Amino acid sequence: MPRFLKSILLSISLLCALHCAAQEDYRFDIGGGLGMTGYLGDANAANLWQNPSWDAELLFRYIANPRWNFKTNFYIGGLRGNTESMANVLPTEEQFKFSTTFYELGEMAEFHFFNYGMGERYRKLKRFTPYITAGVSMTLWSVEGHTYAGFTLPVGIGFKYKPSRRLNLGLEFLMKKVFSDRLDGDNLVDPIGIKSSFAKNTDWYSTLTFTISYEFSKRCAQCHYKE
């Protein structure tokens, strides 16, 4: 084989290898996090952080593209409240407090404000991005020996930073509307005489979580990259 032909073939091979290396990205992301929770309801009507507690999260993401991610998450955490810390007094003048551990399984969509990632300049990828997120979930909890479950709508904001190609650091704040008035137990169902409904007189809780995650499963296993 002529020397110049060998040189051409070698150059093509090198370009292909560089092309794949440059466009290396991944389809999935797995990780976890720790943080704190807040509660708003009949035992705390105003200050979200009046009685903070803890949370832990496991997450799995499908990375659709640099703008959109879809996340499955599982939370376990604590919630607590105490009517003694409220400015308003209940009609009966009784005082109640509660503490519970909740379990939440949900599906979230995340929209990045910037094209998130590391790689080619023409894709205008950035190693950091703020984002908004929303989804649906189910929450299970127990208060005073009684177990409850509720449909939950989480919405929030977050920030991600990529210290390396496959590693992600994140901070996410979510407010979660529970379609139940029993997050704080039976004693605080309709304490001021307002009849509950599916969308009225229900409880909320929040999670503020720091996460670490790792990407895997190359999208460009061969030199046939497709966005």
Backbone bond lengths (Angstrom), bond angles and torsions (degrees), N, CA, C in turn:
res aa  C-N    CA-C-N  psi(-1)  N-CA   C-N-CA  omega(-1)  CA-C   N-CA-C  phi
1 M - - - 1.452 - - 1.533 109.18 -
2 P 1.317 117.41 130.23 1.467 119.85 -179.65 1.527 111.20 -56.70
3 R 1.340 114.42 147.72 1.454 120.18 -176.59 1.526 112.29 -61.15
4 F 1.355 116.59 -40.60 1.460 119.03 -178.19 1.526 111.18 -65.05
5 L 1.371 118.17 -33.32 1.455 121.49 179.09 1.533 110.48 -68.46
6 K 1.350 114.59 -39.53 1.458 118.45 175.97 1.528 110.84 -60.98
7 S 1.327 115.60 -40.25 1.467 119.96 -179.64 1.522 111.17 -64.04
8 I 1.343 115.88 -40.65 1.465 120.18 179.11 1.520 111.21 -63.86
9 L 1.339 116.79 -45.81 1.462 120.97 -179.83 1.528 111.09 -63.48
10 L 1.339 116.08 -39.80 1.451 119.95 178.80 1.538 110.92 -64.84
11 S 1.341 115.57 -40.91 1.461 119.94 179.07 1.516 111.19 -63.53
12 I 1.330 116.82 -42.01 1.466 120.77 178.78 1.522 110.85 -62.65
13 S 1.342 116.73 -42.35 1.461 120.53 179.24 1.520 111.66 -62.45
14 L 1.340 115.52 -42.81 1.453 119.81 179.33 1.519 111.62 -65.05
15 L 1.342 117.26 -41.51 1.456 121.06 179.13 1.529 111.28 -63.18
16 C 1.319 115.16 -40.27 1.469 119.10 178.96 1.522 110.30 -64.48
17 A 1.330 116.84 -43.84 1.464 120.81 179.51 1.531 111.20 -62.49
18 L 1.337 115.63 -43.47 1.460 120.03 178.42 1.516 111.56 -65.08
19 H 1.330 116.00 -37.72 1.468 121.04 179.92 1.525 110.56 -60.85
20 C 1.345 115.68 -46.33 1.456 119.47 -179.65 1.525 111.15 -67.65
21 A 1.331 116.37 -40.84 1.460 119.62 179.71 1.520 111.00 -63.13
22 A 1.332 116.06 -40.01 1.458 120.15 -178.10 1.521 111.10 -67.75
23 Q 1.353 116.35 -36.73 1.455 119.61 -175.60 1.528 112.21 -98.08
24 E 1.324 116.94 17.51 1.449 120.78 -179.55 1.526 110.36 -64.29
25 D 1.297 116.93 117.13 1.447 121.34 169.89 1.519 108.63 -143.45
26 Y 1.323 116.48 177.67 1.451 120.78 -167.00 1.516 110.69 -130.68
27 R 1.337 114.74 156.99 1.462 120.31 -173.99 1.518 113.84 -94.94
28 F 1.336 117.19 -23.32 1.455 120.03 -173.19 1.527 110.85 -131.90
29 D 1.326 114.03 159.77 1.464 122.24 -176.72 1.528 107.31 -144.41
30 I 1.324 117.52 131.10 1.460 121.01 -178.94 1.521 109.11 -133.42
31 G 1.325 116.81 143.82 1.457 118.42 -178.50 1.507 112.54 -178.85
32 G 1.317 115.78 -161.19 1.450 121.85 -178.30 1.512 111.08 -160.94
33 G 1.322 115.71 176.32 1.452 119.02 -178.19 1.517 112.64 -163.55
34 L 1.322 114.50 169.52 1.458 123.34 178.03 1.523 108.91 -133.23
35 G 1.330 116.15 151.02 1.458 118.13 179.34 1.510 112.48 -171.79
36 M 1.327 114.96 -153.89 1.462 121.75 -177.08 1.516 110.57 -131.58
37 T 1.322 115.63 158.69 1.461 121.46 -178.72 1.524 110.45 -122.25
38 G 1.312 115.00 159.98 1.454 122.89 172.44 1.517 109.67 -135.20
39 Y 1.317 116.86 163.08 1.466 121.43 -175.97 1.528 109.93 -138.26
40 L 1.340 116.16 138.43 1.463 123.12 172.38 1.526 108.28 -129.21
41 G 1.328 115.81 127.39 1.455 119.93 -179.94 1.511 110.24 -178.69
42 D 1.319 115.80 -152.22 1.461 120.03 -176.45 1.522 113.02 -71.63
43 A 1.345 117.52 -17.38 1.463 120.54 177.58 1.526 112.20 -102.73
44 N 1.317 116.93 7.42 1.471 122.37 175.71 1.522 107.53 -169.38
45 A 1.297 116.81 98.61 1.456 120.78 -170.55 1.520 114.45 -92.95
46 A 1.356 118.37 -10.59 1.461 118.12 -170.89 1.524 114.26 -132.07
47 N 1.322 117.94 -55.03 1.467 121.78 -171.67 1.521 110.40 -91.63
48 L 1.332 116.67 108.93 1.462 121.67 -177.23 1.519 112.19 -59.23
49 W 1.331 116.92 -33.21 1.472 120.94 -175.05 1.526 111.91 -102.59
50 Q 1.342 117.67 22.47 1.457 120.94 -179.37 1.534 111.71 -62.64
51 N 1.338 115.87 -41.87 1.466 121.58 -178.97 1.527 109.42 -131.53
52 P 1.324 118.18 72.54 1.468 120.32 -175.96 1.525 112.14 -68.79
53 S 1.315 115.10 153.91 1.457 121.34 175.41 1.538 107.95 -138.81
54 W 1.292 119.68 -154.19 1.468 123.70 -169.38 1.526 110.80 -123.69
55 D 1.335 115.96 162.27 1.466 121.10 170.36 1.523 110.31 -149.76
56 A 1.328 115.53 155.37 1.465 123.62 172.36 1.527 107.75 -132.27
57 E 1.317 116.61 145.34 1.471 121.29 -174.96 1.523 111.03 -132.86
58 L 1.321 115.91 140.97 1.463 123.64 166.10 1.519 106.91 -114.49
59 L 1.343 118.16 137.06 1.457 120.30 -176.10 1.522 111.54 -137.24
60 F 1.317 113.84 151.23 1.471 122.80 174.08 1.516 107.73 -139.25
61 R 1.332 117.54 123.84 1.466 121.28 -177.73 1.534 111.20 -115.32
62 Y 1.323 113.88 145.11 1.459 121.10 163.25 1.526 107.17 -101.86
63 I 1.330 116.78 120.82 1.461 122.36 -178.04 1.521 107.97 -91.11
64 A 1.320 116.63 96.57 1.466 120.29 -176.82 1.523 111.21 -70.40
65 N 1.332 117.15 -44.65 1.461 123.21 179.05 1.532 107.12 -166.70
66 P 1.342 119.06 178.92 1.464 119.16 -177.71 1.523 115.49 -61.93
67 R 1.328 118.60 -14.09 1.467 120.99 -179.44 1.528 113.64 -101.92
68 W 1.340 117.64 -30.64 1.459 120.68 -172.02 1.527 111.44 -121.65
69 N 1.333 115.44 131.56 1.457 123.16 170.04 1.524 108.37 -126.18
70 F 1.340 115.25 153.34 1.461 121.33 175.50 1.521 107.82 -127.29
71 K 1.338 116.13 123.97 1.463 120.94 -168.46 1.524 111.74 -120.45
72 T 1.332 115.33 133.21 1.460 122.81 166.45 1.518 106.82 -100.41
73 N 1.344 117.35 128.17 1.454 119.05 -178.09 1.532 111.22 -134.27
74 F 1.327 114.26 149.44 1.454 121.39 174.97 1.525 107.60 -126.22
75 Y 1.331 116.07 124.77 1.462 122.08 179.07 1.526 110.12 -113.34
76 I 1.314 115.24 145.62 1.449 122.75 163.55 1.526 106.15 -131.74
77 G 1.317 116.52 137.96 1.459 117.87 -176.44 1.515 112.08 -167.51
78 G 1.306 115.20 177.88 1.452 121.61 179.39 1.513 111.50 -113.02
79 L 1.331 116.03 150.64 1.462 122.93 174.35 1.518 107.80 -137.60
80 R 1.320 115.78 145.18 1.456 119.20 177.85 1.524 110.57 -154.61
81 G 1.325 115.48 155.36 1.454 121.56 178.34 1.513 110.51 -155.82
82 N 1.344 115.35 161.50 1.458 120.96 -177.94 1.523 108.13 -151.99
83 T 1.328 116.79 122.07 1.467 120.04 -178.61 1.528 112.68 -68.67
84 E 1.325 118.45 -16.54 1.459 120.99 179.37 1.528 112.19 -64.28
85 S 1.336 116.92 -23.99 1.460 120.90 -179.30 1.524 112.76 -88.18
86 M 1.342 117.57 0.54 1.463 121.46 -178.02 1.524 111.42 -86.92
87 A 1.332 115.60 145.51 1.468 120.11 175.40 1.529 110.61 -73.71
88 N 1.349 116.33 -36.76 1.461 120.06 179.08 1.530 110.45 -79.48
89 V 1.313 116.31 145.96 1.460 122.37 178.77 1.522 108.42 -104.80
90 L 1.337 116.96 135.52 1.452 120.67 177.67 1.524 110.45 -67.75
91 P 1.342 118.75 151.87 1.473 121.49 -177.15 1.521 113.16 -55.13
92 T 1.318 117.61 -35.15 1.464 120.87 -179.32 1.527 112.41 -82.69
93 E 1.332 116.99 -8.55 1.459 124.06 -176.67 1.524 112.88 62.16
94 E 1.310 116.53 14.26 1.466 120.02 174.26 1.530 109.18 -78.64
95 Q 1.331 115.76 160.64 1.452 122.29 176.99 1.535 109.06 -118.99
96 F 1.314 114.80 138.22 1.464 119.81 -179.57 1.524 108.79 -133.56
97 K 1.296 115.28 149.65 1.456 120.87 170.85 1.527 108.37 -143.08
98 F 1.327 115.59 156.41 1.466 119.93 -179.55 1.527 109.36 -146.17
99 S 1.300 114.29 160.49 1.461 122.04 174.16 1.518 107.35 -148.73
100 T 1.321 117.63 135.51 1.460 120.83 -177.38 1.525 110.66 -148.25
101 T 1.310 115.03 159.44 1.470 122.67 169.77 1.517 107.63 -110.52
102 F 1.335 116.80 129.06 1.467 120.39 -178.93 1.522 110.74 -111.43
103 Y 1.327 114.83 156.89 1.464 123.04 176.10 1.528 106.38 -129.26
104 E 1.321 115.92 128.63 1.472 120.10 -174.88 1.520 110.60 -133.07
105 L 1.322 116.08 131.85 1.466 122.64 175.29 1.515 107.92 -122.34
106 G 1.346 117.12 125.99 1.455 119.04 -174.47 1.513 114.57 -146.08
107 E 1.328 114.19 169.08 1.460 124.09 175.16 1.524 107.93 -124.75
108 M 1.347 116.53 129.57 1.457 121.97 -175.49 1.525 110.27 -128.87
109 A 1.323 116.44 148.36 1.459 123.26 169.09 1.517 108.13 -110.20
110 E 1.341 117.16 136.08 1.459 122.38 -179.16 1.524 109.80 -119.77
111 F 1.319 116.52 131.15 1.464 121.57 176.89 1.519 109.15 -115.99
112 H 1.338 116.73 118.32 1.462 122.34 179.65 1.528 110.56 -84.83
113 F 1.324 116.77 138.18 1.459 120.52 175.88 1.531 112.10 -72.42
114 F 1.338 117.34 -27.32 1.472 122.35 176.69 1.521 108.84 -118.54
115 N 1.342 115.72 160.30 1.458 120.39 172.03 1.524 108.24 -69.91
116 Y 1.322 116.30 108.11 1.466 121.67 -170.59 1.524 111.27 -90.60
117 G 1.332 116.10 127.96 1.455 120.53 176.93 1.514 111.71 154.95
118 M 1.334 114.91 -172.42 1.455 121.98 176.17 1.526 107.74 -131.57
119 G 1.336 116.29 137.01 1.458 118.61 -179.87 1.505 112.38 154.03
120 E 1.331 115.31 -135.69 1.449 123.04 -169.18 1.523 113.04 -66.56
121 R 1.315 115.80 141.70 1.461 120.36 178.66 1.514 111.76 -68.20
122 Y 1.339 117.40 -32.78 1.464 118.74 -175.53 1.522 111.86 -66.03
123 R 1.350 117.78 -21.86 1.464 120.96 177.25 1.526 112.12 -86.33
124 K 1.342 116.06 -4.31 1.470 122.68 177.67 1.535 111.21 53.94
125 L 1.338 115.22 44.93 1.453 120.22 179.06 1.521 110.88 -76.30
126 K 1.324 115.58 143.41 1.460 121.83 177.16 1.519 109.66 -123.93
127 R 1.333 115.88 147.09 1.457 121.15 -178.63 1.531 112.56 -80.33
128 F 1.318 117.59 -0.77 1.459 121.20 179.21 1.516 108.69 -144.16
129 T 1.307 115.70 155.29 1.459 119.74 175.11 1.524 110.59 -164.73
130 P 1.326 118.43 139.69 1.467 120.97 162.78 1.529 108.40 -78.38
131 Y 1.321 116.78 158.69 1.461 119.47 179.24 1.524 109.90 -152.98
132 I 1.322 114.49 161.98 1.460 121.63 172.27 1.519 108.37 -115.17
133 T 1.318 116.57 154.48 1.460 119.85 -175.84 1.522 110.31 -149.39
134 A 1.325 116.10 151.09 1.464 122.53 177.20 1.518 108.45 -157.46
135 G 1.316 115.85 159.58 1.459 118.42 -179.97 1.506 112.28 -177.02
136 V 1.330 115.37 -156.69 1.464 123.05 178.42 1.518 107.78 -136.94
137 S 1.328 115.62 152.73 1.464 119.28 178.77 1.527 109.89 -157.72
138 M 1.323 114.50 169.07 1.463 122.44 172.81 1.523 108.14 -120.69
139 T 1.329 116.03 136.38 1.457 121.35 -178.02 1.529 109.39 -122.01
140 L 1.342 114.69 136.57 1.461 122.53 178.28 1.526 108.25 -120.73
141 W 1.354 118.01 136.42 1.458 120.86 -179.50 1.531 109.03 -154.52
142 S 1.345 115.90 166.17 1.455 121.96 178.60 1.523 109.46 -134.33
143 V 1.333 116.06 138.30 1.461 122.67 175.73 1.520 108.41 -135.06
144 E 1.340 117.00 124.39 1.455 123.72 177.35 1.527 112.37 52.07
145 G 1.324 115.51 43.52 1.454 120.79 175.70 1.508 115.61 84.17
146 H 1.323 118.58 -3.20 1.464 122.38 179.10 1.529 109.05 -106.13
147 T 1.321 116.47 135.70 1.459 122.34 -178.78 1.524 109.93 -104.98
148 Y 1.332 115.90 136.91 1.463 122.32 -178.13 1.529 109.51 -132.21
149 A 1.312 115.04 160.48 1.464 121.52 174.59 1.520 108.17 -140.33
150 G 1.327 115.98 147.92 1.455 119.48 -179.33 1.508 112.86 -149.70
151 F 1.319 115.02 147.99 1.456 123.04 172.97 1.527 107.71 -74.12
152 T 1.325 117.85 134.70 1.467 122.69 -173.14 1.524 110.90 -129.24
153 L 1.327 116.21 140.57 1.460 122.27 174.68 1.524 109.18 -114.17
154 P 1.345 118.63 105.34 1.462 121.00 176.94 1.536 111.56 -94.32
155 V 1.328 116.47 137.31 1.464 122.75 174.18 1.522 107.38 -138.97
156 G 1.349 116.59 149.22 1.451 117.19 179.76 1.509 114.48 -178.78
157 I 1.325 113.73 -166.94 1.459 122.90 -178.31 1.523 108.70 -133.40
158 G 1.320 115.59 162.57 1.449 119.26 178.92 1.514 111.94 -159.81
159 F 1.321 114.33 176.50 1.457 121.64 178.34 1.523 107.91 -142.85
160 K 1.336 116.62 135.03 1.457 122.29 179.08 1.527 110.57 -122.41
161 Y 1.323 114.76 147.01 1.464 121.39 175.86 1.524 108.21 -138.56
162 K 1.320 116.32 137.27 1.456 122.45 -177.39 1.529 109.09 -109.95
163 P 1.352 119.80 98.13 1.462 121.17 177.71 1.528 113.28 -71.27
164 S 1.335 116.92 -23.21 1.461 122.06 174.93 1.519 108.07 -147.60
165 R 1.331 117.21 175.06 1.462 120.55 -172.20 1.521 113.00 -59.93
166 R 1.340 118.06 -34.34 1.461 120.17 -173.64 1.526 113.68 -109.66
167 L 1.304 118.07 -5.62 1.461 121.52 -176.12 1.520 110.59 -106.33
168 N 1.330 116.37 138.66 1.469 122.34 179.80 1.525 110.29 -130.37
169 L 1.322 115.27 135.72 1.461 122.17 171.77 1.524 107.71 -112.28
170 G 1.316 117.28 140.13 1.453 119.55 -176.98 1.516 113.08 -144.64
171 L 1.325 115.21 155.22 1.460 122.95 172.47 1.517 106.70 -134.31
172 E 1.334 117.04 123.57 1.459 121.34 -173.32 1.525 110.84 -133.26
173 F 1.345 114.73 132.92 1.463 121.37 175.47 1.524 108.63 -115.24
174 L 1.331 116.62 126.79 1.458 122.37 -179.65 1.522 109.85 -127.12
175 M 1.337 115.94 136.34 1.456 122.86 166.28 1.530 107.46 -103.62
176 K 1.348 116.10 134.93 1.459 120.32 -171.67 1.529 109.79 -128.76
177 K 1.311 114.33 114.86 1.475 121.09 178.59 1.522 108.75 -87.92
178 V 1.316 115.85 118.67 1.464 121.71 178.59 1.525 108.60 -96.50
179 F 1.311 117.22 125.64 1.464 120.40 -179.32 1.534 109.45 -83.99
180 S 1.329 113.21 60.90 1.459 122.48 176.13 1.522 107.82 -158.77
181 D 1.323 117.23 148.47 1.463 121.65 175.74 1.526 110.50 -103.65
182 R 1.342 116.97 18.34 1.460 120.77 -177.07 1.529 112.47 -114.28
183 L 1.324 117.62 18.45 1.464 119.36 176.29 1.526 110.08 -61.86
184 D 1.336 116.88 -30.16 1.459 122.29 179.33 1.531 112.83 -104.36
185 G 1.328 117.46 14.84 1.454 121.99 174.78 1.508 114.55 97.13
186 D 1.329 115.53 173.61 1.462 121.64 -177.16 1.532 112.88 -70.90
187 N 1.327 117.58 -28.62 1.469 120.12 -177.40 1.521 112.45 -63.91
188 L 1.342 116.98 -23.72 1.458 120.58 -176.01 1.524 112.28 -111.61
189 V 1.313 116.62 25.77 1.466 120.71 172.30 1.520 108.01 -84.32
190 D 1.329 116.93 117.01 1.460 122.43 178.23 1.534 112.60 54.87
191 P 1.350 119.13 53.96 1.463 119.83 -176.90 1.519 114.30 -73.73
192 I 1.337 117.97 -18.33 1.472 119.87 -179.60 1.527 111.99 -113.77
193 G 1.332 115.85 16.70 1.461 119.93 171.77 1.511 115.50 81.51
194 I 1.332 117.72 19.93 1.467 120.09 176.03 1.519 107.58 -101.07
195 K 1.307 117.39 114.65 1.452 121.59 -175.67 1.519 110.64 -62.58
196 S 1.335 116.45 131.56 1.457 121.21 -179.02 1.519 111.13 -76.06
197 S 1.316 115.39 154.54 1.460 122.03 172.60 1.522 107.60 -141.74
198 F 1.317 116.28 -178.31 1.461 120.16 -177.20 1.522 111.88 -59.00
199 A 1.331 117.61 -35.77 1.461 120.54 -175.69 1.519 114.01 -115.01
200 K 1.346 118.70 -0.74 1.467 121.23 -175.16 1.516 110.70 -120.03
201 N 1.340 116.09 145.26 1.461 122.00 175.85 1.527 111.69 61.80
202 T 1.313 116.90 40.80 1.453 121.64 179.77 1.522 109.83 -108.26
203 D 1.338 116.26 170.32 1.455 122.55 -174.07 1.532 111.50 -101.58
204 W 1.334 113.76 159.37 1.460 122.14 178.63 1.535 109.47 -129.02
205 Y 1.328 115.47 154.63 1.461 119.85 165.07 1.525 108.89 -146.23
206 S 1.313 115.33 163.32 1.461 120.51 -176.41 1.524 110.18 -129.09
207 T 1.337 115.49 157.42 1.466 121.92 171.51 1.528 108.18 -131.85
208 L 1.312 115.55 134.94 1.460 123.12 172.58 1.518 105.71 -122.11
209 T 1.342 116.88 108.66 1.462 120.92 -166.18 1.521 111.64 -129.36
210 F 1.328 115.37 132.21 1.470 122.27 171.80 1.519 107.81 -94.54
211 T 1.343 117.33 128.63 1.463 121.46 -174.48 1.524 111.85 -124.27
212 I 1.324 115.15 152.99 1.460 124.31 170.88 1.526 107.08 -128.97
213 S 1.319 117.44 131.30 1.459 120.52 -178.92 1.529 111.13 -140.60
214 Y 1.341 114.64 160.73 1.465 121.84 -174.27 1.520 108.87 -131.69
215 E 1.323 117.13 130.27 1.460 122.08 -178.44 1.528 111.05 -88.77
216 F 1.341 115.42 148.56 1.470 120.56 179.24 1.522 110.21 -152.43
217 S 1.325 115.95 172.45 1.464 124.70 -178.17 1.528 110.71 68.26
218 K 1.340 116.07 89.95 1.462 121.40 -177.13 1.517 111.85 -59.32
219 R 1.309 115.47 134.17 1.456 120.28 175.00 1.520 110.56 -76.22
220 C 1.335 116.79 -29.33 1.466 122.26 -178.10 1.517 109.08 -113.55
221 A 1.322 116.99 71.62 1.458 120.20 179.37 1.525 111.36 -70.80
222 Q 1.357 116.96 -27.70 1.449 123.03 175.83 1.514 108.78 -127.99
223 C 1.288 117.04 173.78 1.463 121.43 -177.78 1.518 110.93 -81.09
224 H 1.317 116.72 56.61 1.455 121.72 176.24 1.520 107.81 -135.04
225 Y 1.307 115.20 50.20 1.468 120.66 -174.27 1.515 111.13 -62.69
226 K 1.339 113.74 136.52 1.460 120.33 175.71 1.502 108.45 -140.80
227 E 1.313 117.19 124.03 1.483 122.94 -177.83 1.499 110.18 -55.59
